[in-house]
Amino acid sequence: MKNIDIRIKMNNARVKGYEVASALGIAETSFSRMLARRELSEAEKQKILAVIEELKGEM
């Protein structure tokens, strides 16, 4: 499974994929495909992880 670190972080933060996708300004299906198809670069991962932390803080 690709991008497992992002998936684990989302699960631990209790943040849904659609919430992350919305914060990134992309469709949920696009975000899901992005995670599934290829390992993301470190820059992409850091951007997504920052969004997860931001959403986690809003809860």
GUVOVEX-740302 format. One record per atom (N, C-alpha, C): residue number from 1; residue in three letters; atom name; x, y, z. Coordinates in Angstrom, 3 decimals, always signed. Layout:
N
+-----+------+------+----------+----------+----------+
: seq : type : atom :     east :    north :       up :
+-----+------+------+----------+----------+----------+
: NUM :  ala :   CA :        X :        Y :        Z :
...
+-----+------+------+----------+----------+----------+
% end
This chain:
59
+-----+------+------+----------+----------+----------+
: seq : type : atom :     east :    north :       up :
+-----+------+------+----------+----------+----------+
:   1 :  met :    N :   +0.852 :   -1.171 :   +0.000 :
:   1 :  met :   CA :   +0.000 :   +0.000 :   +0.000 :
:   1 :  met :    C :   +0.904 :   +1.242 :   +0.000 :
:   2 :  lys :    N :   +0.576 :   +2.163 :   -0.848 :
:   2 :  lys :   CA :   +1.369 :   +3.375 :   -0.981 :
:   2 :  lys :    C :   +0.900 :   +4.448 :   -0.003 :
:   3 :  asn :    N :   +1.812 :   +5.318 :   +0.380 :
:   3 :  asn :   CA :   +1.529 :   +6.462 :   +1.256 :
:   3 :  asn :    C :   +0.890 :   +6.050 :   +2.582 :
:   4 :  ile :    N :   +1.383 :   +4.965 :   +3.124 :
:   4 :  ile :   CA :   +0.823 :   +4.431 :   +4.367 :
:   4 :  ile :    C :   +0.983 :   +5.414 :   +5.520 :
:   5 :  asp :    N :   +2.062 :   +6.206 :   +5.502 :
:   5 :  asp :   CA :   +2.271 :   +7.169 :   +6.580 :
:   5 :  asp :    C :   +1.158 :   +8.220 :   +6.613 :
:   6 :  ile :    N :   +0.706 :   +8.639 :   +5.469 :
:   6 :  ile :   CA :   -0.394 :   +9.609 :   +5.410 :
:   6 :  ile :    C :   -1.687 :   +8.955 :   +5.873 :
:   7 :  arg :    N :   -1.921 :   +7.745 :   +5.445 :
:   7 :  arg :   CA :   -3.147 :   +7.035 :   +5.833 :
:   7 :  arg :    C :   -3.203 :   +6.817 :   +7.348 :
:   8 :  ile :    N :   -2.075 :   +6.449 :   +7.933 :
:   8 :  ile :   CA :   -2.018 :   +6.238 :   +9.386 :
:   8 :  ile :    C :   -2.258 :   +7.557 :  +10.114 :
:   9 :  lys :    N :   -1.632 :   +8.626 :   +9.641 :
:   9 :  lys :   CA :   -1.793 :   +9.941 :  +10.265 :
:   9 :  lys :    C :   -3.258 :  +10.390 :  +10.207 :
:  10 :  met :    N :   -3.911 :  +10.183 :   +9.072 :
:  10 :  met :   CA :   -5.327 :  +10.538 :   +8.941 :
:  10 :  met :    C :   -6.173 :   +9.727 :   +9.919 :
:  11 :  asn :    N :   -5.899 :   +8.454 :  +10.027 :
:  11 :  asn :   CA :   -6.655 :   +7.582 :  +10.915 :
:  11 :  asn :    C :   -6.465 :   +7.997 :  +12.374 :
:  12 :  asn :    N :   -5.214 :   +8.240 :  +12.774 :
:  12 :  asn :   CA :   -4.931 :   +8.627 :  +14.154 :
:  12 :  asn :    C :   -5.534 :   +9.977 :  +14.506 :
:  13 :  ala :    N :   -5.575 :  +10.884 :  +13.526 :
:  13 :  ala :   CA :   -6.133 :  +12.216 :  +13.754 :
:  13 :  ala :    C :   -7.652 :  +12.235 :  +13.602 :
:  14 :  arg :    N :   -8.204 :  +11.108 :  +13.166 :
:  14 :  arg :   CA :   -9.649 :  +10.990 :  +12.923 :
:  14 :  arg :    C :  -10.124 :  +12.036 :  +11.919 :
:  15 :  val :    N :   -9.331 :  +12.163 :  +10.862 :
:  15 :  val :   CA :   -9.637 :  +13.078 :   +9.772 :
:  15 :  val :    C :   -9.978 :  +12.234 :   +8.552 :
:  16 :  lys :    N :  -11.037 :  +12.565 :   +7.883 :
:  16 :  lys :   CA :  -11.492 :  +11.828 :   +6.699 :
:  16 :  lys :    C :  -10.824 :  +12.347 :   +5.438 :
:  17 :  gly :    N :  -10.720 :  +11.478 :   +4.442 :
:  17 :  gly :   CA :  -10.120 :  +11.845 :   +3.171 :
:  17 :  gly :    C :  -10.822 :  +13.000 :   +2.492 :
:  18 :  tyr :    N :  -12.143 :  +13.038 :   +2.582 :
:  18 :  tyr :   CA :  -12.881 :  +14.128 :   +1.943 :
:  18 :  tyr :    C :  -12.571 :  +15.467 :   +2.601 :
:  19 :  glu :    N :  -12.257 :  +15.457 :   +3.903 :
:  19 :  glu :   CA :  -11.907 :  +16.695 :   +4.591 :
:  19 :  glu :    C :  -10.545 :  +17.216 :   +4.119 :
:  20 :  val :    N :   -9.600 :  +16.303 :   +3.974 :
:  20 :  val :   CA :   -8.267 :  +16.679 :   +3.488 :
:  20 :  val :    C :   -8.367 :  +17.176 :   +2.052 :
:  21 :  ala :    N :   -9.106 :  +16.448 :   +1.231 :
:  21 :  ala :   CA :   -9.267 :  +16.839 :   -0.169 :
:  21 :  ala :    C :   -9.887 :  +18.226 :   -0.280 :
:  22 :  ser :    N :  -10.895 :  +18.491 :   +0.508 :
:  22 :  ser :   CA :  -11.548 :  +19.790 :   +0.480 :
:  22 :  ser :    C :  -10.576 :  +20.901 :   +0.874 :
:  23 :  ala :    N :   -9.787 :  +20.658 :   +1.902 :
:  23 :  ala :   CA :   -8.804 :  +21.650 :   +2.351 :
:  23 :  ala :    C :   -7.732 :  +21.889 :   +1.291 :
:  24 :  leu :    N :   -7.427 :  +20.862 :   +0.502 :
:  24 :  leu :   CA :   -6.438 :  +20.989 :   -0.575 :
:  24 :  leu :    C :   -7.041 :  +21.602 :   -1.836 :
:  25 :  gly :    N :   -8.371 :  +21.666 :   -1.884 :
:  25 :  gly :   CA :   -9.044 :  +22.233 :   -3.051 :
:  25 :  gly :    C :   -9.161 :  +21.269 :   -4.210 :
:  26 :  ile :    N :   -9.204 :  +19.968 :   -3.892 :
:  26 :  ile :   CA :   -9.359 :  +18.954 :   -4.933 :
:  26 :  ile :    C :  -10.528 :  +18.042 :   -4.579 :
:  27 :  ala :    N :  -10.968 :  +17.264 :   -5.551 :
:  27 :  ala :   CA :  -12.072 :  +16.328 :   -5.331 :
:  27 :  ala :    C :  -11.597 :  +15.137 :   -4.493 :
:  28 :  glu :    N :  -12.516 :  +14.576 :   -3.736 :
:  28 :  glu :   CA :  -12.201 :  +13.420 :   -2.899 :
:  28 :  glu :    C :  -11.648 :  +12.261 :   -3.730 :
:  29 :  thr :    N :  -12.242 :  +12.030 :   -4.904 :
:  29 :  thr :   CA :  -11.772 :  +10.927 :   -5.749 :
:  29 :  thr :    C :  -10.349 :  +11.180 :   -6.243 :
:  30 :  ser :    N :  -10.033 :  +12.427 :   -6.552 :
:  30 :  ser :   CA :   -8.674 :  +12.759 :   -6.995 :
:  30 :  ser :    C :   -7.673 :  +12.512 :   -5.877 :
:  31 :  phe :    N :   -8.037 :  +12.886 :   -4.658 :
:  31 :  phe :   CA :   -7.157 :  +12.671 :   -3.506 :
:  31 :  phe :    C :   -6.946 :  +11.182 :   -3.266 :
:  32 :  ser :    N :   -8.022 :  +10.425 :   -3.338 :
:  32 :  ser :   CA :   -7.938 :   +8.982 :   -3.129 :
:  32 :  ser :    C :   -7.032 :   +8.325 :   -4.172 :
:  33 :  arg :    N :   -7.207 :   +8.726 :   -5.433 :
:  33 :  arg :   CA :   -6.367 :   +8.179 :   -6.506 :
:  33 :  arg :    C :   -4.910 :   +8.596 :   -6.329 :
:  34 :  met :    N :   -4.694 :   +9.824 :   -5.892 :
:  34 :  met :   CA :   -3.344 :  +10.321 :   -5.682 :
:  34 :  met :    C :   -2.610 :   +9.456 :   -4.650 :
:  35 :  leu :    N :   -3.310 :   +9.086 :   -3.596 :
:  35 :  leu :   CA :   -2.705 :   +8.256 :   -2.558 :
:  35 :  leu :    C :   -2.465 :   +6.826 :   -3.035 :
:  36 :  ala :    N :   -3.341 :   +6.326 :   -3.878 :
:  36 :  ala :   CA :   -3.284 :   +4.926 :   -4.282 :
:  36 :  ala :    C :   -2.299 :   +4.639 :   -5.411 :
:  37 :  arg :    N :   -2.102 :   +5.578 :   -6.305 :
:  37 :  arg :   CA :   -1.373 :   +5.276 :   -7.538 :
:  37 :  arg :    C :   +0.135 :   +5.359 :   -7.447 :
:  38 :  arg :    N :   +0.649 :   +6.295 :   -6.668 :
:  38 :  arg :   CA :   +2.106 :   +6.438 :   -6.610 :
:  38 :  arg :    C :   +2.503 :   +6.989 :   -5.254 :
:  39 :  glu :    N :   +3.724 :   +6.692 :   -4.885 :
:  39 :  glu :   CA :   +4.267 :   +7.252 :   -3.652 :
:  39 :  glu :    C :   +4.508 :   +8.744 :   -3.877 :
:  40 :  leu :    N :   +3.996 :   +9.559 :   -2.983 :
:  40 :  leu :   CA :   +4.111 :  +11.002 :   -3.131 :
:  40 :  leu :    C :   +5.518 :  +11.480 :   -2.774 :
:  41 :  ser :    N :   +5.896 :  +12.621 :   -3.335 :
:  41 :  ser :   CA :   +7.190 :  +13.215 :   -3.000 :
:  41 :  ser :    C :   +7.125 :  +13.740 :   -1.568 :
:  42 :  glu :    N :   +8.281 :  +14.011 :   -1.000 :
:  42 :  glu :   CA :   +8.323 :  +14.529 :   +0.362 :
:  42 :  glu :    C :   +7.603 :  +15.871 :   +0.477 :
:  43 :  ala :    N :   +7.734 :  +16.716 :   -0.530 :
:  43 :  ala :   CA :   +7.063 :  +18.028 :   -0.506 :
:  43 :  ala :    C :   +5.548 :  +17.851 :   -0.490 :
:  44 :  glu :    N :   +5.043 :  +16.937 :   -1.310 :
:  44 :  glu :   CA :   +3.606 :  +16.681 :   -1.344 :
:  44 :  glu :    C :   +3.125 :  +16.115 :   -0.011 :
:  45 :  lys :    N :   +3.908 :  +15.194 :   +0.538 :
:  45 :  lys :   CA :   +3.548 :  +14.591 :   +1.825 :
:  45 :  lys :    C :   +3.506 :  +15.638 :   +2.924 :
:  46 :  gln :    N :   +4.497 :  +16.507 :   +2.956 :
:  46 :  gln :   CA :   +4.545 :  +17.539 :   +3.995 :
:  46 :  gln :    C :   +3.347 :  +18.467 :   +3.905 :
:  47 :  lys :    N :   +2.934 :  +18.806 :   +2.700 :
:  47 :  lys :   CA :   +1.765 :  +19.664 :   +2.505 :
:  47 :  lys :    C :   +0.506 :  +18.977 :   +3.044 :
:  48 :  ile :    N :   +0.334 :  +17.708 :   +2.723 :
:  48 :  ile :   CA :   -0.837 :  +16.950 :   +3.171 :
:  48 :  ile :    C :   -0.805 :  +16.760 :   +4.682 :
:  49 :  leu :    N :   +0.357 :  +16.440 :   +5.236 :
:  49 :  leu :   CA :   +0.475 :  +16.250 :   +6.681 :
:  49 :  leu :    C :   +0.179 :  +17.548 :   +7.434 :
:  50 :  ala :    N :   +0.568 :  +18.683 :   +6.863 :
:  50 :  ala :   CA :   +0.267 :  +19.974 :   +7.480 :
:  50 :  ala :    C :   -1.243 :  +20.218 :   +7.491 :
:  51 :  val :    N :   -1.910 :  +19.850 :   +6.408 :
:  51 :  val :   CA :   -3.366 :  +19.999 :   +6.337 :
:  51 :  val :    C :   -4.032 :  +19.103 :   +7.377 :
:  52 :  ile :    N :   -3.537 :  +17.891 :   +7.533 :
:  52 :  ile :   CA :   -4.099 :  +16.965 :   +8.526 :
:  52 :  ile :    C :   -3.955 :  +17.554 :   +9.929 :
:  53 :  glu :    N :   -2.786 :  +18.097 :  +10.238 :
:  53 :  glu :   CA :   -2.569 :  +18.712 :  +11.548 :
:  53 :  glu :    C :   -3.503 :  +19.898 :  +11.768 :
:  54 :  glu :    N :   -3.690 :  +20.695 :  +10.728 :
:  54 :  glu :   CA :   -4.582 :  +21.842 :  +10.822 :
:  54 :  glu :    C :   -6.022 :  +21.391 :  +11.089 :
:  55 :  leu :    N :   -6.464 :  +20.377 :  +10.367 :
:  55 :  leu :   CA :   -7.817 :  +19.862 :  +10.560 :
:  55 :  leu :    C :   -7.982 :  +19.218 :  +11.926 :
:  56 :  lys :    N :   -6.953 :  +18.561 :  +12.381 :
:  56 :  lys :   CA :   -6.972 :  +17.917 :  +13.702 :
:  56 :  lys :    C :   -7.159 :  +18.977 :  +14.788 :
:  57 :  gly :    N :   -6.510 :  +20.123 :  +14.613 :
:  57 :  gly :   CA :   -6.614 :  +21.193 :  +15.583 :
:  57 :  gly :    C :   -7.987 :  +21.841 :  +15.623 :
:  58 :  glu :    N :   -8.720 :  +21.755 :  +14.532 :
:  58 :  glu :   CA :  -10.059 :  +22.341 :  +14.464 :
:  58 :  glu :    C :  -11.098 :  +21.511 :  +15.192 :
:  59 :  met :    N :  -10.783 :  +20.262 :  +15.453 :
:  59 :  met :   CA :  -11.772 :  +19.364 :  +16.059 :
:  59 :  met :    C :  -11.895 :  +19.623 :  +17.545 :
+-----+------+------+----------+----------+----------+
% end
